[in-house]
Amino acid sequence: MVVNVADVPRATAFWTAALGYEPRYEPEPDWVVLQPLDGGGPNLSLNLGTTRPDPVPHVHLDLYARDQAAEVERLVALGAVRVEDWPYPDDPFDYVVLEDPDGNRFCVVDASQD
């Protein structure tokens, strides 16, 4: 997965803390590949880009959390922003939409029932 960002060091700091990842090698000013600390799971690459993300992205990350409210608060403390104008359904829903510091939207899904 590759995400375009406006500031690679800032995005690296956010996503390593958010996901528990680390750089695979010394980050470059315009590119870094992040990997899980435990070695299992997908990589996340951050690429320096000049465009803003679409408000309704075609692809986004879903992060699953057993304590959704605590995870949302942790991510907000790291620099994420709640997306208040998302067209949430009227029926009960199990996700909260956030933006990373570069405006890339992602969801925190309630996994407490799993």
N, C-alpha and C positions, 0 to 999 in steps of 0.2 A: 504494500500500500504506500502510495506517495501522496503527501499533502503539500500544497503550495503555501508558503508563509512569507510574510513581509520581513521578518527578523528571525533568522535561523537560531542564534543563541537564545533569544527569549522563548521561542517555540520549543527548543530543546529542553530548557529549564522546566517549562510547563508540562510537556508530555512525559519526560522522564519521571517527574514527581507524580503525575496523574496515573500513569500506568505501571510504575515500578520497573522502568526500563533503564538502559544505559547505552551510550554510544558504542558501536562496534569498533570504532577506531577514532582517532582524534578528529573532531568535527572540522569541516572546512567552512569558510564564511558563507558559502552558498549551498551547502549540502551536508546532510548527516544521515546515517542509518542507525536507528535505535533498535535494540533487541531486548527481550525480556531478561531480567537479572538471573532467572533460574535456567535460561537457555531454551525453554520450551515456548512455542507460540510464534505468531507471525511478527515479522519486523515492521517497523513504521519508519518510512523515510520522509525527511523534511527537505523541501526544495525551495530555494529562494525564488519567489514569483512577484510579478508586478501587478497582477489583477486581484480584485476582491472576489471572494467566493460568492456564488449564487445564494440568495436568501433561502431558496428551497433547493438544496443540493441533490444531484442525481444519485450520489453515493455518500454515505456518512457512516461513522462508527457508532455502534451500540455497545455501551459499557454496562455490564450486568452487576448489580449490587444487592447483597442480602439486606443491607440497611440503606435504602435509597436516599432517605432524607439526610443521613450523615454523610453519604458519599457526595451528594449535591453540594452540601455545605463545604466539604473539604475541597472540592474542585473550584468552587467560587472563591474560597480563600487563596487558592493557587493562581487565580486570575481569570477564571471562566466567568461568563455572564449569563444569567437566565434569559431565555428568549420568551418574553411575555406575550408577544403578538402571534405566537404559533397557533394555527387553527386546530386546537385540541378538539377531539370529538365530545359530544354531549354525554355519551355513555362513559362509564368508568374507563380509565386508561391507565397503563402501568409504566409510563415513561415521562421523563422531563427533558425538554430540549435546552441545551446549553450551547454557548459559543466559546471557542478557545480565544486567546488574546488576539488572534489574527482574523477572527470572524468565522472560522470554520465551525459549522454546527455539528453537534453529536448528541446522542441520547443517553440518558442514564435510566436503565430499565430496572424495575423492581423485580428482584429474583428471590424475594423472601418466601415465596410459595414453592420453590424448586426443591 
